[in-house]
Amino acid sequence: MEALLSSPSSPLGFLGNSIFVAALSRSHTRSLGMASLILKNQNAMPNTYTQLYTHLVFAVKNRQALIEPKFREEIERYMTGILQNKKHKLLAIYLMTDHAHILIGTNPAISLSDTVQVLKIETTNFIKEKCFTPVRFNWQEGFGAFSHSRNELDNVVKYILNQPEHHRKATFQDEYIALLQRYEIDYKDEYLFDFFEH
């Protein structure tokens, strides 16, 4: 297992020594430049400065491949607007047909759970209004959140933007479970995304 995790072709090869932030709640970029991100948050207490980078991962319910490539960029732009309205800084985003990867400079005044909940609710409504899917669309409950140091950002951005190539070698199920195992996160199958056999 260790060889797999340290291999450049591994789903986790890009992570280096990053820290995993557990986020399996049951409640509910494009690269924009890698200059030093120090957020002064107007919603936090005065003179609050932070440098927090978070890689968010969440899936379509039942892992259905419902996000059509021809609509991907429009949905990504919509998500970008949501994140900017919440004073997060988007660094990279890529929507696969069945899951999302997003890297943000995190606004500490808004919890990650609230951020993901808003993203899911608003994009679900957007997708339904636009009739982007032939069947009912919903995101799976829960998400993964991984924190990274500044010197890891280039690799994480490349990893996110290169998702199609990456998933020619590994499934999302392989990728996500490997992350949990790599950071020794205890998990129960019933609280994971609803994976199914293809």
Residue, then its C-alpha position, 0 to 999 in steps of 0.5 A: m500500500e505504501a508503494l502505491l501511495s508514494s508512486p507518481s501514478s498513484p491517486l495520492g502521488f500529488l499530496g506530499n505531506s498535506i494534512f487531511v481534514a475529516a469532513l464526512s458530515r451527514s448534514h448538509t480553477r481554473s488556476l487563477g495565479m499562485a501568488s501568495l494568498i493572504l485573505k483579509n476577511q471583512n466578516a471576521m474580526p478586524n485585522t484577521y489574516t489567514q492563509l488556508y488552502t482546502h481541496l474539496v471533493f464531493a460526488v453526484k448521488n449514487r455516483q451517477a455520471l450526470i454532468e455532461p462534458k458539454f455543460r461542465e464549464e458553465i456549471e464550473r463558472y456558476m460554482t465560481g460565482i458562488l465561492q466568490n460571493k462567499k469570499h473564498k478564492l478559487l484556485a482550481i476546479y474540475l467537474m468529472t461526470d460523477h464528482a467534483h474537485i475544487l481548490i480554494g483559499t478558504n474564508p475562515a468566517i464561513s465553515l466548510s460544511d456551510t460552503v459545500q451545502v450552499l454549493k450543492i443546493e445552488t448548483t442542484n437548482f441551477i442544473k435543474e433549471k437549465c435541464f442539463t440532465p435527463v433525470r433528477f440531479n442531486w449531490q451525494e451527502g458528505f464531502g472530503a476536505f484536504s488542507h495543503s501548504r502553499n508549496e503544494l499548490d502547483n501540484v494540487v492545481k495540476y492534479i485537479l485540472n488533469q482529472p480526465e487523465h488521472h481517472r483513466k488509471a484510477t476510479f473515483q472510488d479508488e481515489y477517495i478510499a486511498l485518501l482516507q486510508r493514507y491519512e488513517i481516517d476511520y470510516k464506515d461504509e454506510y457513511l461513504f459516498d454511494f459507490f456502485e459497480h460499473 
